[in-house]
């Protein structure tokens, strides 16, 4: 039995029909294994169309693997990765980067976004063999707080990072939502801004289970295909992963899905903004609303609506919209919020 549509996570949503049709179509007959199939070839080309001719895309099974493989290929074991304290890398990867031997250097941010000014204090004891050496700055787009980096902000961070011998990685679990929210192409937030590598997320935007490592510079990621195999992320029947990515990256389906989920988050924010006892805590720039409500209200709402408490200490909750969230879902939930706070 499926649960009631709620606002817990865009991972709770099903697969977009176009993506599912693409998987079914890929199931006809035999095809070469391990990425030697036509679907993977076309998917690699789709990534080049969206990210530039130099982009090298490698489909993988999940976002944790995409993130860790990116960081591994950009660093040596004695080097570190700088990220925000709220970053998925730090909070929700169960220590996977550390298991891979990559230390995380954590930065406190007011809104989930890193800046050169926030990162610079970590550049100390450079060249000291006793100290792990910063090598990669990793940003999340959109951030875990639902905020987005503009192209100019990313370009400034990339320029600063490169000037200090660092590389810039984008955890793009919701890169599509950020690009849709800003009305820009995917490359504007990555290649054109000077990003070196991207973990491209598709599962949260209508796929069944498909992510990709996208390397944007010729001088990074040497031997990556071997690294992917060692990490147990080389799919034997890769056509099914690639078919999902190809479907999303064709005919702007990625953008339409993201625009819809973003719009549903804005609709929800507008529907609860004037309710006494509800305080929206972050700008609604992607597909999520953060708000502080009384814990008793949260408990009442969660009896009927799935969603997560973000901060148990403050009562902050997270309401996430998905590609299949309907206006009726939003309006019904907003009405229940209004009733619950009385």
C-alpha positions in Angstrom: 0.0 0.0 0.0 1.4 3.4 -1.0 1.5 6.2 1.5 -0.5 9.4 1.1 1.3 12.0 -1.0 3.1 14.3 1.3 6.1 16.6 1.6 8.7 14.4 3.1 11.1 14.1 0.2 11.2 14.2 -3.6 12.6 10.7 -3.3 9.2 9.5 -2.2 7.7 10.4 -5.6 7.3 7.8 -8.3 8.9 7.6 -11.7 7.9 10.1 -14.4 5.9 8.2 -17.1 8.3 9.3 -19.8 11.2 7.9 -17.9 9.4 4.7 -17.2 8.5 4.4 -20.9 12.1 4.9 -21.7 13.2 2.0 -19.4 10.5 -0.3 -20.9 11.7 0.6 -24.4 15.3 -0.2 -23.5 14.1 -3.7 -22.5 13.7 -4.8 -26.1 16.2 -7.4 -27.2 19.9 -7.7 -26.3 22.4 -4.9 -26.0 26.1 -4.7 -25.2 26.9 -4.7 -21.5 28.8 -2.2 -19.3 27.9 0.9 -21.2 28.6 -0.4 -24.7 25.0 0.1 -25.6 23.3 2.8 -27.8 21.4 4.3 -24.8 24.6 5.1 -23.0 26.2 6.5 -26.1 23.3 8.8 -26.6 23.2 9.8 -22.9 26.9 10.7 -23.0 26.1 13.0 -26.0 23.1 14.5 -24.1 25.4 15.5 -21.3 27.8 17.1 -23.8 24.9 19.1 -25.2 24.0 20.4 -21.7 27.5 20.7 -20.2 29.8 21.4 -23.1 31.9 19.4 -25.5 34.5 18.5 -23.0 32.1 16.9 -20.5 32.6 13.3 -19.7 29.6 11.6 -18.1 29.7 8.3 -16.2 26.3 6.9 -15.1 26.2 5.4 -11.6 23.6 3.9 -9.3 23.2 6.5 -6.6 24.1 9.9 -5.4 26.4 8.8 -2.6 28.6 7.0 -5.0 28.5 10.0 -7.4 29.7 12.3 -4.7 32.4 10.0 -3.2 33.7 9.1 -6.7 34.0 12.7 -7.6 35.9 13.5 -4.5 38.2 10.5 -4.8 39.1 11.4 -8.3 39.8 15.0 -7.5 42.0 14.4 -4.5 44.8 12.3 -3.0 44.3 10.6 0.4 46.3 13.3 2.2 44.0 16.0 0.8 40.7 17.4 2.2 37.3 18.6 1.0 35.8 21.8 2.2 32.0 21.8 2.5 29.2 23.5 4.5 28.2 22.1 7.8 24.7 21.4 6.4 26.1 19.7 3.3 24.7 16.2 2.5 28.3 15.1 2.3 28.7 15.9 6.0 25.2 15.2 7.4 23.7 12.3 5.4 26.4 10.2 3.7 27.0 8.0 6.8 30.7 8.8 6.7 31.1 7.6 3.1 33.7 10.3 2.2 35.7 9.4 5.3 35.4 5.7 4.6 37.0 6.5 1.2 39.8 8.2 3.1 38.8 11.8 2.4 38.7 14.2 5.4 35.9 16.8 5.4 36.6 20.4 6.6 33.4 21.9 7.8 32.3 25.6 7.4 29.4 27.2 9.2 27.1 29.2 6.8 24.0 31.2 7.5 22.1 29.9 4.5 23.9 26.8 3.3 26.1 28.7 0.8 29.9 28.8 0.8 31.8 32.0 -0.2 35.5 32.6 -0.7 35.4 34.6 2.6 34.0 31.7 4.5 36.4 29.2 3.0 39.6 31.2 3.2 40.2 30.8 7.0 40.7 27.0 6.3 43.7 27.6 4.1 46.3 27.4 6.8 49.6 25.4 7.1 49.6 24.8 3.4 52.6 22.6 2.6 52.9 21.3 6.1 53.2 17.5 5.9 51.7 17.1 9.3 48.3 18.6 8.2 45.7 17.4 5.7 45.8 19.7 2.7 42.6 21.4 1.3 42.1 20.4 -2.3 38.4 20.6 -3.2 35.6 23.0 -2.4 32.3 21.1 -2.6 29.0 23.0 -2.9 25.5 21.7 -3.0 23.1 23.0 -5.6 20.4 23.7 -4.5 21.7 23.7 -0.9 20.2 21.6 1.8 18.4 24.7 3.0 16.8 25.2 -0.4 18.9 28.2 -1.4 20.7 28.4 -4.7 24.0 29.6 -6.0 23.8 32.1 -8.8 26.1 31.7 -11.8 28.1 34.8 -10.6 28.5 33.3 -7.1 29.8 30.0 -8.4 32.1 31.8 -10.9 33.6 33.9 -8.0 34.1 30.8 -5.9 35.6 28.8 -8.8 38.0 31.7 -9.6 39.1 32.0 -6.0 39.5 28.2 -5.6 41.6 27.9 -8.8 43.8 30.8 -7.7 44.5 29.0 -4.5 45.2 25.6 -6.2 41.8 24.2 -5.3 39.1 22.5 -7.4 35.4 23.1 -7.3 32.9 20.2 -7.1 29.1 20.5 -7.3 26.8 18.1 -5.5 24.0 18.5 -8.0 21.4 16.3 -6.4 18.9 19.1 -7.2 20.9 21.0 -9.8 17.9 20.8 -12.1 15.8 22.6 -9.5 18.4 25.4 -9.2 18.7 25.8 -12.9 15.0 25.9 -13.4 14.5 28.4 -10.5 17.1 30.7 -12.0 15.9 30.2 -15.6 19.4 29.2 -16.8 20.8 26.2 -18.6 22.7 23.5 -16.7 26.0 24.6 -18.0 25.5 28.2 -16.7 25.8 26.8 -13.2 28.7 24.4 -13.9 30.9 24.5 -17.0 30.5 28.2 -17.8 31.1 29.1 -14.1 34.4 27.2 -13.9 33.2 24.0 -12.0 35.5 21.0 -12.3 33.2 18.1 -11.6 29.5 17.5 -11.0 27.5 14.8 -9.3 24.4 15.0 -11.4 21.1 14.0 -9.7 18.2 12.5 -11.6 16.5 10.3 -9.0 14.9 13.2 -7.2 13.7 14.7 -10.4 11.6 11.8 -11.8 14.1 9.0 -12.4 13.8 5.5 -11.0 17.4 5.4 -9.9 20.1 7.1 -12.0 22.9 9.5 -11.2 26.1 10.5 -13.1 29.6 11.7 -12.4 30.3 14.5 -14.9 33.9 15.6 -15.3 34.2 19.0 -16.9 38.0 19.3 -17.4 40.4 17.2 -19.4 43.0 17.3 -16.7 40.8 15.8 -13.9 39.6 12.2 -13.5 42.4 10.3 -15.2 41.5 6.6 -15.1 38.0 7.3 -13.8 36.4 4.3 -15.6 38.7 2.0 -13.5 37.8 3.8 -10.4 34.1 3.4 -11.1 34.6 -0.3 -11.5 36.6 -0.6 -8.3 33.8 1.2 -6.5 31.2 -1.4 -7.7 29.3 1.3 -9.7 29.8 -0.1 -13.2 26.4 -1.3 -14.2 26.4 -4.4 -16.3 23.0 -3.6 -17.8 23.8 0.1 -18.0 21.2 0.7 -20.7 18.5 0.9 -18.0 20.3 3.6 -16.1 21.3 5.5 -19.2 17.7 5.3 -20.6 16.5 7.3 -17.6 19.1 10.0 -18.0 18.6 10.2 -21.7 14.8 10.7 -21.2 15.3 13.4 -18.6 17.9 15.3 -20.6 15.8 15.2 -23.8 13.1 17.6 -24.7 13.7 19.6 -21.5 11.9 17.0 -19.3 14.4 17.8 -16.5 13.4 21.4 -16.6 9.7 20.8 -16.7 9.8 18.5 -13.8 11.9 20.9 -11.7 9.9 23.9 -12.6 6.8 22.1 -11.4 8.2 21.1 -8.1 9.6 24.5 -7.6 6.2 26.1 -8.3 4.5 23.8 -5.8 7.0 24.8 -3.1 6.2 28.5 -3.8 2.5 27.8 -3.7 2.9 26.1 -0.4 4.9 29.0 1.0 2.3 31.5 -0.2 -0.4 29.3 1.4 1.1 29.3 4.9 3.1 32.5 5.0 0.3 34.5 6.7 -0.6 31.9 9.3 0.2 32.9 12.9 2.5 30.3 14.4 4.3 29.5 11.1 7.6 31.2 10.3 9.3 30.5 7.1 13.0 30.5 7.8 14.7 30.4 4.4 14.1 31.9 0.9 12.0 29.5 -1.2 14.3 29.3 -4.2 13.9 25.6 -5.2 11.5 22.9 -4.3 11.5 23.1 -0.5 10.0 25.2 2.3 11.6 25.4 5.7 9.4 26.7 8.6 9.3 26.8 12.3 6.1 25.5 13.9 5.2 24.4 17.3 6.2 20.7 17.9 2.6 19.9 18.9 1.4 21.2 15.5 4.0 19.1 13.8 2.8 16.0 15.7 -0.8 16.6 14.6 0.1 17.2 11.0 2.3 14.1 10.8 -0.6 11.9 11.6 -1.9 12.6 8.1 1.0 14.1 6.1 4.5 12.7 5.8 7.3 15.2 6.3 10.5 15.6 8.3 11.6 17.6 11.3 14.8 19.4 10.3 15.8 20.7 13.7 14.3 19.2 16.8 15.8 21.9 19.0 14.0 24.8 17.2 11.0 23.0 15.8 12.1 23.7 12.2 10.5 21.4 9.6 11.1 20.7 6.0 8.3 20.5 3.4 9.6 19.1 0.1 7.7 19.2 -3.2 8.2 16.7 -6.0 7.6 16.5 -9.7 4.2 14.9 -9.1 3.0 17.2 -6.3 -0.4 18.6 -7.2 -1.9 22.0 -6.5 -4.6 20.1 -4.7 -2.1 18.4 -2.4 -0.5 21.7 -1.6 -3.8 23.5 -0.9 -5.1 20.6 1.3 -1.9 20.6 3.3 -1.9 24.3 3.7 -5.5 24.2 5.0 -4.6 21.5 7.5 -1.6 23.6 8.7 -4.0 26.5 9.2 -6.4 24.3 11.2 -3.6 22.6 13.2 -2.2 25.8 14.6 -5.5 27.0 16.0 
